[in-house]
Amino acid sequence: PLMSYMDRFIIGAFVSIKMVAYYTTPFEVITKLLIIPVAVTGVLFPTFSAVFKNKKDYADHLFYRGLKYTVIILFPVVLIIISLSSESLDLWLGNEFSENSTRVLQWLSIGVFLNCVAQLPFTFIQSIGRPDLTGKLHISEFPFYLIVLWYMIDTMGIEGAAIAWVVRVFFDTFILLFIANKIYLKSTPILLRNLFLITIAVLVFCTPMILQGITAKIAFLLTSLIIFGLISWSFFLTNDERGFIKQFKINIGQDG
């Protein structure tokens, strides 16, 4: 809770109360995406608890399958939000809000994507009876986050607060993945493949932040979605998963 709400208190104290609204509004909107990993982990938590001791290979399989689906589902949603954030905020809340909150929304979108990914290792570690590990991690993160947050708000205002939050979530995500894999799962090749996918996704998210004009943004968005779809279909989905999707499309066509 301290790390989730400390940013707005510091913004209110050292920038202005008005800027808190420009920061909090996109934060509250974009964090609603957490409902997706929450739905996934809500199912996986009792399953991890039940199978970890006797069926570690199956727990390993479920963990990385859940991680893969989370990334594949969230990538297009987050990319659309980042690419069209300025236009969306302008249409919804007006030009003044768009000018002040666009960068905040874009940075927070990247952070929420990483935080959604972090829900998988966080839930796994909790479900196998080691909540002390996540507790110690967050306690150790807090003073460093507070220092970075203070400095970034002082130098960059509310955009700095968003960047500080992203930096914290970035390290939190990768440390949790490392703990879950190194201590319990031991599937390093699969972990590296997922880390590669996550890193590429974050780099792609940063690109529309420097593009100017709606035409360039839409062109980049469509190109990225097509490439991501092809890569996901060819390299990350298994034959069974591709077969399931094809059969689902056939059933939908027949029902139509």
C-alpha positions in Angstrom: 0.0 0.0 0.0 2.8 2.5 0.8 4.4 1.9 -2.7 1.0 2.1 -4.4 0.0 5.5 -2.9 3.1 7.3 -1.8 3.6 8.8 -5.2 0.4 10.9 -5.1 1.2 12.2 -1.6 4.6 13.4 -2.7 3.2 15.0 -5.8 0.6 16.8 -3.7 3.3 18.0 -1.3 6.0 19.0 -3.7 4.3 19.8 -7.0 0.6 20.7 -6.5 -2.8 19.2 -5.6 -3.9 19.9 -9.2 -1.2 17.7 -10.6 -2.4 14.8 -8.4 -5.6 14.7 -10.5 -3.5 14.6 -13.7 -1.6 11.7 -12.3 -4.3 9.8 -10.5 -6.8 9.7 -13.3 -4.7 7.7 -15.8 -3.3 5.6 -12.9 -6.8 4.5 -11.8 -7.9 3.8 -15.4 -4.9 1.8 -16.6 -4.6 -0.3 -13.4 -8.0 -1.8 -14.2 -6.1 -4.0 -16.6 -4.9 -5.9 -13.6 -8.3 -7.7 -13.7 -6.8 -9.9 -16.4 -3.9 -11.5 -14.5 -6.1 -11.5 -11.3 -8.6 -13.7 -13.2 -5.8 -16.0 -14.3 -4.0 -16.2 -10.9 -7.3 -16.7 -9.1 -7.6 -20.1 -10.8 -3.9 -20.9 -10.6 -3.4 -20.2 -6.9 -5.2 -23.3 -5.5 -3.9 -25.4 -8.4 -0.3 -24.4 -7.6 -0.9 -25.2 -3.9 -2.3 -28.6 -4.8 0.2 -29.9 -7.3 3.5 -28.2 -6.4 4.8 -30.9 -4.0 3.9 -34.0 -6.0 3.7 -32.7 -9.6 6.4 -30.0 -10.0 6.6 -30.5 -13.7 2.9 -29.8 -14.0 3.2 -26.7 -11.8 6.0 -25.5 -14.0 3.9 -26.1 -17.1 1.0 -24.1 -15.7 3.2 -21.2 -14.5 4.7 -20.6 -17.9 1.5 -21.2 -19.8 -0.2 -18.6 -17.6 2.7 -16.2 -18.1 2.5 -16.6 -21.9 -1.2 -16.1 -22.1 -1.0 -13.0 -19.9 1.7 -11.4 -22.2 -0.1 -12.4 -25.4 -3.5 -11.0 -24.2 -2.2 -7.8 -22.7 0.4 -6.7 -25.4 -2.1 -5.5 -28.0 -4.3 -3.8 -25.4 -1.4 -1.9 -23.9 0.1 -1.0 -27.2 -3.2 0.5 -28.4 -3.5 2.5 -25.2 0.0 3.9 -25.5 -0.2 4.6 -29.2 -3.6 6.5 -28.9 -3.2 7.9 -25.4 -3.0 11.5 -26.4 -6.0 11.4 -28.7 -8.0 9.4 -26.3 -7.4 11.7 -23.3 -8.1 14.7 -25.6 -11.4 13.2 -26.7 -12.4 12.1 -23.1 -11.2 14.9 -20.8 -10.1 17.7 -23.1 -6.8 19.2 -24.4 -5.5 20.4 -21.1 -5.8 17.0 -19.5 -4.2 15.4 -22.5 -1.2 17.7 -22.4 -0.6 17.0 -18.8 -1.5 13.3 -18.6 -0.4 11.7 -21.9 3.1 10.9 -20.8 1.9 9.7 -17.4 -0.6 7.3 -19.1 2.0 6.0 -21.5 4.6 5.3 -18.8 2.1 3.8 -16.4 0.8 1.5 -19.2 4.2 0.0 -19.5 4.4 -0.3 -15.7 1.0 -2.0 -15.5 2.0 -4.5 -18.2 5.0 -5.5 -16.2 3.0 -5.6 -13.0 0.5 -7.9 -14.7 3.3 -10.2 -15.6 4.6 -10.0 -12.0 1.3 -11.3 -10.7 2.2 -14.8 -12.0 5.4 -15.3 -10.0 4.0 -13.4 -7.0 1.0 -15.7 -6.9 3.1 -18.8 -7.4 5.5 -17.9 -4.5 2.5 -17.1 -2.2 0.6 -20.3 -3.2 3.5 -22.6 -2.2 3.7 -21.2 1.3 6.5 -18.6 1.0 4.8 -15.2 1.4 7.8 -14.2 3.5 9.9 -13.9 0.3 7.5 -11.4 -1.4 7.2 -9.5 1.9 11.0 -9.2 2.3 11.3 -8.2 -1.4 8.8 -5.4 -1.1 10.2 -4.1 2.2 13.7 -4.0 0.7 12.4 -2.2 -2.4 10.6 0.5 -0.5 13.5 2.8 0.6 15.1 2.7 -2.8 11.8 3.4 -4.5 11.1 6.3 -2.1 14.5 7.9 -3.0 14.0 7.5 -6.7 10.4 8.7 -6.5 11.5 11.8 -4.6 14.2 12.6 -7.0 12.2 12.0 -10.2 9.2 14.1 -9.0 11.6 16.9 -8.0 13.2 16.9 -11.5 10.4 15.8 -13.8 7.1 16.3 -12.0 4.3 13.8 -12.4 6.0 12.2 -15.4 9.0 11.5 -13.1 6.6 9.8 -10.7 5.3 7.6 -13.4 8.9 6.7 -14.5 9.9 5.9 -10.9 6.9 3.6 -10.6 7.8 1.8 -13.8 11.4 1.4 -12.7 10.3 -0.2 -9.4 7.9 -2.5 -11.1 10.5 -3.5 -13.7 12.9 -4.7 -11.1 10.1 -6.2 -9.0 8.9 -8.3 -12.0 12.3 -9.6 -13.0 13.3 -10.4 -9.4 10.1 -12.3 -8.8 10.5 -14.3 -12.0 14.1 -15.1 -11.0 13.1 -16.2 -7.5 10.2 -18.4 -8.8 12.4 -20.0 -11.5 15.7 -20.3 -9.7 14.5 -21.7 -6.4 11.4 -23.7 -7.5 10.8 -24.2 -11.2 14.3 -24.5 -12.7 13.1 -24.1 -16.3 15.8 -21.6 -17.4 15.3 -21.9 -21.2 11.6 -21.2 -20.9 12.2 -18.3 -18.5 14.8 -16.8 -20.9 12.3 -17.1 -23.8 9.6 -15.3 -21.8 12.0 -12.6 -20.6 13.0 -12.0 -24.2 9.4 -11.6 -25.2 8.7 -9.3 -22.3 11.8 -7.1 -23.1 10.9 -6.9 -26.7 7.3 -5.9 -25.8 8.6 -3.1 -23.5 10.8 -1.7 -26.3 7.9 -1.8 -28.7 5.8 0.1 -26.2 8.4 2.9 -26.0 8.4 3.5 -29.8 4.9 5.2 -30.2 5.9 7.6 -27.4 8.3 9.4 -29.8 6.1 9.3 -32.9 4.3 12.4 -34.0 1.0 12.4 -35.8 -2.0 10.1 -35.7 -1.1 8.6 -39.1 2.4 7.4 -38.0 1.0 6.1 -34.8 -1.7 4.0 -36.5 0.7 2.7 -39.1 3.2 1.6 -36.4 0.3 0.1 -34.3 -1.1 -2.0 -37.1 2.4 -3.2 -38.2 3.4 -4.1 -34.6 0.2 -6.0 -34.0 0.5 -8.0 -37.2 4.2 -8.9 -36.4 3.4 -9.8 -32.8 0.5 -12.0 -33.9 2.7 -13.8 -36.4 5.5 -14.3 -33.9 3.1 -15.5 -31.2 1.3 -17.9 -33.5 4.6 -19.4 -34.9 6.8 -19.5 -31.9 4.9 -19.2 -28.6 1.7 -21.2 -29.2 2.0 -25.0 -29.2 0.4 -27.2 -31.9 -2.4 -28.1 -29.5 -3.1 -24.4 -28.8 -3.1 -23.5 -32.5 -5.4 -26.5 -33.2 -7.8 -25.3 -30.5 -7.9 -21.8 -31.9 -8.6 -23.1 -35.4 -11.4 -25.4 -34.2 -12.9 -22.5 -32.2 -13.0 -20.4 -35.3 -14.6 -23.2 -37.2 -17.3 -23.6 -34.5 -17.9 -19.9 -34.5 -18.3 -19.9 -38.3 -20.8 -22.8 -38.1 -22.8 -21.1 -35.3 -22.9 -17.9 -37.4 
